Amino acid sequence: MIRIILRKAVTGIGGPGTVKEVSTGYARNFLLPRGLAEIATAPKLRETESQKAAKAKAVEEKQAQLAGVLGRLSGITLKFKKKATKTGKLFAAVSLDAIADELSKIVRISIEPGMLQAGEPIKSIGEHSVKLVVAPDMLGEFKVTVTEE
């Protein structure tokens, strides 16, 4: 058996940065030649741990920033102008990507579309409610107003 550090995700073993003990043959014949892993030496283990700690710290800082944004989120209303039919249906829905871009500009923090939840796709003129989910217990709601061009 040999200890390795995964560089890339390997099905059945783990993701990047995972330290595992695998058979010597598997490591030398499959993982190492393909660049999927490297042998876990003491310096490499320290480096991996410091990278994990730095990544965890960055995630905590971003969540703290987003928690600050949640407090003022209820006062934010994003406005979009889109082409619509006479009945008020949009030709193209307002995407979560577009909403994330506009919200990022206003709050000056990078918001990813995966953090947003709209009850249903925004395909009509009017006011819609969208949620920003930072963590399962941290969420805020803001309005998106769509008007006709």
Secondary structure, DSSP 8 states (H G I E B T S, - for coil): -EEEEESS-BTTTB-TT-EEEE-HHHIIIIITTTTSEEE--HHHHHHHHHHHHHHHHHHHHHHHHHHHHHHHHTT-EEEEEE-B-TTSEEEEEE-HHHHHHHHHHHHTS---GGGEEESS-EEESEEEEEEEEEETTEEEEEEEEEEE-
